[in-house]
Amino acid sequence: MAGRAFASWWSKMGPYYTKAYQEMWVGIGIMSYLYYKVSYGGTKAVKEKPSH
């Protein structure tokens, strides 16, 4: 039911969001990537435990 409602909403609003905010989506992608690199430094969040 929720999927059908989302599909009908997206068929009306999807083209508007993808075209009107295309530059915004690119900016969000770049900023989220940079945030990930700064937060985790390109390494794993949890370091592996040393084996005894």
N, C-alpha and C positions, 0 to 999 in steps of 0.2 A: 504493500500500500504506500509506504513512504517512498519507495523507488519510483512508483508511477507518478506520485506528486512531484518528485524532483525532476523526473523526465519532462513532464508537462511544463514545469517552471523553467527548466533549462532550455527547452525548445523556444520559449519566448524571450528569455533574458540572456541566453548564452552568446548569441552573436554580438549583443551590445557590450557585454563584459570583455569578450575576447578582442573586439576591435577598438572600443573606446579606451580601454585600459591596457592596451598591448605593451606600451612602454612601461607602465607601472609594474606589470608582471615580470618584465625583464629586470627591472630594478629590484623587485622583491627577491628574485632568484639570486642575483649577484650579492645582495646584502646578506641573505641567509647563508650563502656559501662563505662569505668573508667572516660572518659571525661564527660559523662552525670552525673555520680554520683558526680564528683567534681564541675561541673557547677551548678547543681540544688540542691546538697546536699540531694538528696532523697526526696525533698519536691516539692510541686507544684510551678511552676514558678510565678504564680500570686496568691497572698494570697486572701482568701475570705474577702469581705467587712464585717465589723461588722454590725450586724443588730441593728437598733435603738429600 
